Amino acid sequence: MRVTQDEIIKMNELYLEYHTYAAVAKEVGRAPSTVKKYIDPEYVSQKIHKKLKAIDWDALGEVPIIDIQNWEQDFLRKRNFLQITDTDVDVIFKEAACRKE
């Protein structure tokens, strides 16, 4: 059976949570070897993407030291980004909102 794009997203989301191919495979009903083929080591959770897209980057204005135009892209590429929790992201967004005021 062919792997759909929705399954690939689900596999990557679950991998962020479980950190093993076997656990993801059990959850989605696929072989661990199949799951391994579709795991993107640079994948970023859909929750994080939605939060980043919701930010009005232009409204933030000029922020010292951080290049706003490239910040989102660089932020998403960090390898250790997977260790950042939703709470950490909320704190980052609150700090960005404070700078806006």
N, C-alpha and C positions, 0 to 999 in steps of 0.2 A: 504494500500500500504506500502511495506517495505521501511525502511529508509536506503539509501545507505551510504557508507563511504564518498563519495563526499558531500552528503547532511550534514552529521555530521560536516565535516570540514567547510562547508559554514555556518552552524548554529553557530559554535563557532567563526568564523571570524566576523560574523554579531553581535554576542553578545558582542564582544570586542568593537564594534562601538556603538551599541544602548543601551546596558546595561539592556534591558528588554526582557523577554520571549515573550511578546505580540508583540513587534515591529519585532522581528526575525520571529515569527510565521506568521505574516502578509506578510513579505517579501518572505518566502519560501513556503507559502501555507499549513502550518501545524497548528495544535492546539498548544497553549502555553504549555499545559501539555506534549505534545510530545517533543517540543523543550527542556523543562526542563530536561527530561530524558537524553538528549544527550549533555548537556552543561557540559564541564569539567572545574571546577573552577581553575585548574592549566594549562589550555590551553595557549599556546604561539603562537602568530600569525605566519603564514607561512612566512611572509616577514622577520620577525626576525630570524627564523630558517635559511633562505637562506643567510642572512647577516652573521650569525655566522659560517655557514658552509664554506663560502667564505674566511674566515680568514685563513691564513697560520700560525697556532698556533706555529709550530716548528720554523718558521722564526722570531718570536717575541723574541726568546731567553729567558733568565732569567729575569723576572720582579720582582723587590723587593716587598715583602709583599704579593703579589698575587700568589697563587698556580695555575699556568696555566692549569695543568691537571684537576683540579676540578672546576676551575672558571666558565666555561661555564655551567656546570651542576648546580652549586649553583645559578648562575645568573638566569637561567631559572626557578628555583623553587621559587623564591621570590614572595610572594603574591602581593606585591605592584608593581611588574613588569608591570602589565597591565597599570599602569599610566605613563610608560616611552614611549615617543613619538619616531617616526622615527628620528626626529632631535636629540634627546638625544642619540640614538643609533649611529648615524653618528658621533657625538662628541666623544663618547667612542672609536669608531674605529679609528678616527683620532689621538686620544691620544695614542692608542696602536701602530699605525704606526710610530708615532714620537719616541716612545721608541725603535722601531726596528732600527732606524737610528743611 
